[in-house]
Protein backbone atom coordinates (compact mmCIF):
# COMPACT_ATOMS: atom_id res chain seq x y z
CA UNK A 1 0.00 0.00 0.00
CA UNK A 2 1.29 3.47 -0.90
CA UNK A 3 1.20 6.21 1.74
CA UNK A 4 -1.62 8.69 1.06
CA UNK A 5 0.60 11.53 2.34
CA UNK A 6 3.97 10.99 0.68
CA UNK A 7 3.60 8.03 -1.67
CA UNK A 8 6.22 5.92 0.13
CA UNK A 9 5.48 2.19 0.57
CA UNK A 10 3.65 1.46 3.86
CA UNK A 11 4.33 -1.61 6.01
CA UNK A 12 1.83 -3.61 8.08
CA UNK A 13 2.70 -3.14 11.77
CA UNK A 14 1.40 -3.41 15.32
CA UNK A 15 2.17 -0.56 17.74
CA UNK A 16 0.87 1.35 20.77
CA UNK A 17 -1.03 4.54 19.93
CA UNK A 18 -0.77 7.38 22.45
CA UNK A 19 -3.72 9.79 22.45
CA UNK A 20 -3.17 13.20 24.04
CA UNK A 21 -6.00 15.67 24.58
CA UNK A 22 -5.69 18.80 26.72
CA UNK A 23 -2.47 17.52 28.29
CA UNK A 24 -3.97 14.16 29.34
CA UNK A 25 -2.71 10.98 27.68
CA UNK A 26 -4.09 7.51 27.13
CA UNK A 27 -2.37 4.57 25.41
CA UNK A 28 -4.27 2.19 23.15
CA UNK A 29 -2.14 -0.96 23.06
CA UNK A 30 -1.51 -3.19 20.06
CA UNK A 31 -3.23 -1.26 17.27
CA UNK A 32 -2.68 -2.72 13.80
CA UNK A 33 -2.56 -1.24 10.36
CA UNK A 34 -0.23 0.13 7.72
CA UNK A 35 2.32 2.73 8.71
CA UNK A 36 4.74 4.80 6.64
CA UNK A 37 8.38 4.69 7.72
CA UNK A 38 9.06 7.87 5.76
CA UNK A 39 6.47 10.33 7.16
CA UNK A 40 4.74 8.38 9.98
CA UNK A 41 1.24 8.44 8.44
CA UNK A 42 -0.87 5.49 9.65
CA UNK A 43 -3.98 3.74 8.33
CA UNK A 44 -5.58 1.57 11.04
CA UNK A 45 -7.38 -1.68 10.35
CA UNK A 46 -11.13 -1.60 11.15
CA UNK A 47 -10.90 -3.11 14.66
CA UNK A 48 -8.00 -0.87 15.69
CA UNK A 49 -9.74 2.20 14.27
CA UNK A 50 -12.85 1.42 16.36
CA UNK A 51 -10.72 1.01 19.52
CA UNK A 52 -8.83 4.28 18.94
CA UNK A 53 -12.05 6.23 18.30
CA UNK A 54 -13.74 4.72 21.39
CA UNK A 55 -10.72 5.54 23.57
CA UNK A 56 -10.56 9.08 22.20
CA UNK A 57 -14.28 9.62 22.82
CA UNK A 58 -13.91 8.25 26.35
CA UNK A 59 -11.01 10.57 27.09
CA UNK A 60 -12.97 13.59 25.82
CA UNK A 61 -16.00 12.61 27.95
CA UNK A 62 -13.81 12.18 31.04
CA UNK A 63 -12.22 15.59 30.51
CA UNK A 64 -15.64 17.23 30.08
CA UNK A 65 -16.71 15.87 33.49
CA UNK A 66 -13.67 17.51 35.05
CA UNK A 67 -13.97 20.76 33.04
CA UNK A 68 -17.55 21.05 31.76
CA UNK A 69 -17.94 23.34 28.74
CA UNK A 70 -19.48 26.75 29.32
CA UNK A 71 -23.03 26.94 27.97
CA UNK A 72 -24.08 30.26 26.47
CA UNK A 73 -27.69 31.09 25.65
CA UNK A 74 -28.06 33.04 22.43
CA UNK A 75 -31.28 34.95 21.91
PyMOL commands that set and color helices and strands:
alter all, ss='L'
color gray80, all
select helices_A, chain A and resi 46-66
alter helices_A, ss='H'
color red, helices_A
select strands_A, chain A and resi 10-21+24-36+42-44
alter strands_A, ss='S'
color yellow, strands_A
deselect
rebuild
show_as cartoon
